[in-house]
Amino acid sequence: GCRNFLGGSLAFVTGFLVKQILDEEEGFPFPINFGLLFAIAFVLFGLAFFLFAQMVEPAEPVRQQEVHLFQQFSRALELVRRDLNYRRFLILRWALSAAEMAAPFYIVYAQRVLGVPTGMVGIYLSAMSLMGVASNLLWGRLSDRRGNKLVLQASTFIGLLVPLAALTAPALQTILPQEVIRHALAVPFVLLGVSSGGTRIGSANFLLDIAPAGDRPLYLGFAYTLLGIVLFLSAASGVIVDLAGFPLLFSIALGFFALALVLSLNLRDPRMEGAHA
């Protein structure tokens, strides 16, 4: 949580530096501006590599024998079959990834359907980014004190409120002033940022908690490979909007969030079980 908070804060501050360097009136002319950015990036990457090289990795058991790709894939499938908790986590994470496919369309929906002016869009995105960064401290503390199962449950419930708000917004437009609606719409974007931060922290930490030391690379590698496939398939969200409109996409997202919330109830949190043992 602290790492994500510091990294997000630095990224936010760096955005102002990039804007200043690329500014057509007060910044540097092309190609000096891009050259300066690349030089700064080179120095920072070099510093990061140096610091990472100084880290001491804890000694853990590793497999000495060579394992071919197909053998590794077969072992991964066996893990999914044998480890019920891992299997439940994978299905939950797939559901969350499918639900998050609607995220890029909330801004488009706000502009096209709800008539939000472009100036408000910047406020929404800033609120989402800032609260997403700030929430990392909350999620990290919750993870340490109450376990990552609760982090996943809380972030999933918060995420569920976003498509629900999008679906009910047109009805609210008929009873509330437009100015009130425009400012109130910042709330779903704040929730989106908070939910995304919790999902990242909860998922990564829960996966580390349930993976045995000797099989941890396989647990993580297979999980992220499958998530990559789901993210690739999420391109279908644009097709859904074109063919059936925003309400269907948001309804699908709402359904997947609800499914993930139900699935989270059956997760077994080894960290909390150890604390109560």
Contacts in CASP RR format, 6 or more apart in sequence:
PFRMAT RR
TARGET T0000
AUTHOR 0000-0000-0000
METHOD contacts of the structure
MODEL  1
GCRNFLGGSLAFVTGFLVKQILDEEEGFPFPINFGLLFAIAFVLFGLAFF
LFAQMVEPAEPVRQQEVHLFQQFSRALELVRRDLNYRRFLILRWALSAAE
MAAPFYIVYAQRVLGVPTGMVGIYLSAMSLMGVASNLLWGRLSDRRGNKL
VLQASTFIGLLVPLAALTAPALQTILPQEVIRHALAVPFVLLGVSSGGTR
IGSANFLLDIAPAGDRPLYLGFAYTLLGIVLFLSAASGVIVDLAGFPLLF
SIALGFFALALVLSLNLRDPRMEGAHA
1 136 0 8 1.000
1 137 0 8 1.000
1 139 0 8 1.000
1 140 0 8 1.000
1 143 0 8 1.000
1 201 0 8 1.000
2 136 0 8 1.000
2 137 0 8 1.000
2 140 0 8 1.000
4 133 0 8 1.000
4 136 0 8 1.000
4 197 0 8 1.000
4 200 0 8 1.000
4 201 0 8 1.000
5 133 0 8 1.000
5 134 0 8 1.000
5 136 0 8 1.000
5 137 0 8 1.000
7 133 0 8 1.000
8 133 0 8 1.000
8 136 0 8 1.000
9 133 0 8 1.000
12 129 0 8 1.000
12 130 0 8 1.000
12 133 0 8 1.000
18 37 0 8 1.000
20 26 0 8 1.000
20 27 0 8 1.000
21 27 0 8 1.000
21 28 0 8 1.000
21 33 0 8 1.000
21 36 0 8 1.000
21 37 0 8 1.000
22 33 0 8 1.000
22 37 0 8 1.000
27 33 0 8 1.000
28 36 0 8 1.000
60 213 0 8 1.000
60 214 0 8 1.000
60 216 0 8 1.000
61 213 0 8 1.000
61 214 0 8 1.000
62 214 0 8 1.000
63 214 0 8 1.000
67 75 0 8 1.000
72 218 0 8 1.000
75 218 0 8 1.000
76 218 0 8 1.000
76 222 0 8 1.000
79 86 0 8 1.000
79 215 0 8 1.000
79 218 0 8 1.000
79 219 0 8 1.000
79 222 0 8 1.000
80 86 0 8 1.000
80 87 0 8 1.000
80 90 0 8 1.000
80 222 0 8 1.000
81 87 0 8 1.000
83 210 0 8 1.000
85 210 0 8 1.000
85 267 0 8 1.000
85 268 0 8 1.000
86 210 0 8 1.000
86 211 0 8 1.000
86 219 0 8 1.000
88 263 0 8 1.000
88 266 0 8 1.000
88 267 0 8 1.000
89 206 0 8 1.000
89 207 0 8 1.000
89 210 0 8 1.000
89 223 0 8 1.000
89 267 0 8 1.000
90 223 0 8 1.000
90 226 0 8 1.000
91 263 0 8 1.000
92 152 0 8 1.000
92 260 0 8 1.000
92 263 0 8 1.000
92 264 0 8 1.000
92 267 0 8 1.000
93 203 0 8 1.000
93 223 0 8 1.000
93 227 0 8 1.000
94 226 0 8 1.000
94 227 0 8 1.000
94 230 0 8 1.000
95 256 0 8 1.000
95 257 0 8 1.000
95 259 0 8 1.000
95 260 0 8 1.000
95 263 0 8 1.000
96 156 0 8 1.000
96 199 0 8 1.000
96 203 0 8 1.000
96 256 0 8 1.000
96 257 0 8 1.000
96 260 0 8 1.000
97 227 0 8 1.000
97 228 0 8 1.000
97 230 0 8 1.000
97 231 0 8 1.000
97 234 0 8 1.000
98 230 0 8 1.000
98 234 0 8 1.000
98 252 0 8 1.000
98 253 0 8 1.000
98 256 0 8 1.000
99 159 0 8 1.000
99 163 0 8 1.000
99 253 0 8 1.000
99 254 0 8 1.000
99 255 0 8 1.000
99 256 0 8 1.000
99 257 0 8 1.000
99 260 0 8 1.000
100 196 0 8 1.000
100 199 0 8 1.000
100 234 0 8 1.000
100 253 0 8 1.000
101 234 0 8 1.000
101 236 0 8 1.000
101 237 0 8 1.000
101 249 0 8 1.000
101 253 0 8 1.000
102 163 0 8 1.000
102 237 0 8 1.000
102 249 0 8 1.000
102 250 0 8 1.000
102 252 0 8 1.000
102 253 0 8 1.000
103 192 0 8 1.000
103 196 0 8 1.000
104 237 0 8 1.000
105 237 0 8 1.000
105 238 0 8 1.000
105 241 0 8 1.000
105 246 0 8 1.000
105 249 0 8 1.000
106 162 0 8 1.000
106 166 0 8 1.000
106 188 0 8 1.000
106 189 0 8 1.000
106 192 0 8 1.000
107 121 0 8 1.000
107 124 0 8 1.000
107 125 0 8 1.000
109 166 0 8 1.000
109 246 0 8 1.000
109 250 0 8 1.000
110 116 0 8 1.000
110 120 0 8 1.000
110 121 0 8 1.000
110 124 0 8 1.000
110 185 0 8 1.000
111 118 0 8 1.000
111 121 0 8 1.000
113 170 0 8 1.000
113 246 0 8 1.000
114 169 0 8 1.000
114 170 0 8 1.000
114 173 0 8 1.000
114 181 0 8 1.000
114 185 0 8 1.000
116 124 0 8 1.000
116 182 0 8 1.000
116 185 0 8 1.000
117 182 0 8 1.000
120 182 0 8 1.000
120 185 0 8 1.000
123 186 0 8 1.000
124 185 0 8 1.000
124 186 0 8 1.000
124 189 0 8 1.000
125 189 0 8 1.000
127 186 0 8 1.000
127 189 0 8 1.000
127 190 0 8 1.000
128 189 0 8 1.000
128 190 0 8 1.000
128 192 0 8 1.000
128 193 0 8 1.000
129 193 0 8 1.000
131 190 0 8 1.000
131 193 0 8 1.000
131 194 0 8 1.000
132 193 0 8 1.000
132 194 0 8 1.000
132 196 0 8 1.000
132 197 0 8 1.000
135 193 0 8 1.000
135 194 0 8 1.000
135 197 0 8 1.000
135 198 0 8 1.000
136 197 0 8 1.000
136 198 0 8 1.000
136 201 0 8 1.000
139 151 0 8 1.000
139 155 0 8 1.000
139 197 0 8 1.000
139 198 0 8 1.000
139 201 0 8 1.000
139 202 0 8 1.000
140 151 0 8 1.000
140 201 0 8 1.000
142 150 0 8 1.000
142 151 0 8 1.000
142 154 0 8 1.000
143 151 0 8 1.000
143 201 0 8 1.000
143 202 0 8 1.000
143 205 0 8 1.000
146 272 0 8 1.000
147 269 0 8 1.000
147 271 0 8 1.000
147 272 0 8 1.000
148 201 0 8 1.000
148 202 0 8 1.000
148 205 0 8 1.000
148 206 0 8 1.000
148 209 0 8 1.000
148 269 0 8 1.000
148 271 0 8 1.000
149 206 0 8 1.000
149 264 0 8 1.000
149 267 0 8 1.000
149 268 0 8 1.000
149 269 0 8 1.000
149 272 0 8 1.000
150 269 0 8 1.000
151 198 0 8 1.000
151 201 0 8 1.000
151 202 0 8 1.000
151 205 0 8 1.000
151 206 0 8 1.000
152 198 0 8 1.000
152 199 0 8 1.000
152 202 0 8 1.000
152 203 0 8 1.000
152 206 0 8 1.000
152 264 0 8 1.000
152 267 0 8 1.000
153 261 0 8 1.000
153 264 0 8 1.000
153 265 0 8 1.000
154 198 0 8 1.000
155 194 0 8 1.000
155 195 0 8 1.000
155 196 0 8 1.000
155 197 0 8 1.000
155 198 0 8 1.000
155 199 0 8 1.000
155 202 0 8 1.000
156 195 0 8 1.000
156 199 0 8 1.000
156 257 0 8 1.000
156 260 0 8 1.000
156 261 0 8 1.000
156 264 0 8 1.000
157 261 0 8 1.000
158 191 0 8 1.000
158 194 0 8 1.000
158 195 0 8 1.000
159 191 0 8 1.000
159 192 0 8 1.000
159 195 0 8 1.000
159 257 0 8 1.000
160 254 0 8 1.000
160 257 0 8 1.000
160 258 0 8 1.000
160 261 0 8 1.000
161 188 0 8 1.000
161 191 0 8 1.000
162 188 0 8 1.000
162 191 0 8 1.000
162 192 0 8 1.000
162 195 0 8 1.000
162 253 0 8 1.000
163 250 0 8 1.000
163 251 0 8 1.000
163 253 0 8 1.000
163 254 0 8 1.000
163 257 0 8 1.000
164 254 0 8 1.000
165 187 0 8 1.000
165 188 0 8 1.000
165 191 0 8 1.000
166 188 0 8 1.000
166 246 0 8 1.000
166 250 0 8 1.000
167 247 0 8 1.000
167 250 0 8 1.000
167 251 0 8 1.000
167 254 0 8 1.000
169 181 0 8 1.000
169 185 0 8 1.000
172 181 0 8 1.000
172 184 0 8 1.000
173 181 0 8 1.000
176 184 0 8 1.000
206 267 0 8 1.000
206 269 0 8 1.000
207 219 0 8 1.000
207 220 0 8 1.000
207 223 0 8 1.000
208 216 0 8 1.000
208 220 0 8 1.000
209 269 0 8 1.000
209 270 0 8 1.000
209 271 0 8 1.000
210 219 0 8 1.000
210 268 0 8 1.000
210 270 0 8 1.000
211 219 0 8 1.000
211 220 0 8 1.000
212 219 0 8 1.000
237 249 0 8 1.000
238 249 0 8 1.000
240 248 0 8 1.000
240 249 0 8 1.000
240 252 0 8 1.000
241 249 0 8 1.000
END
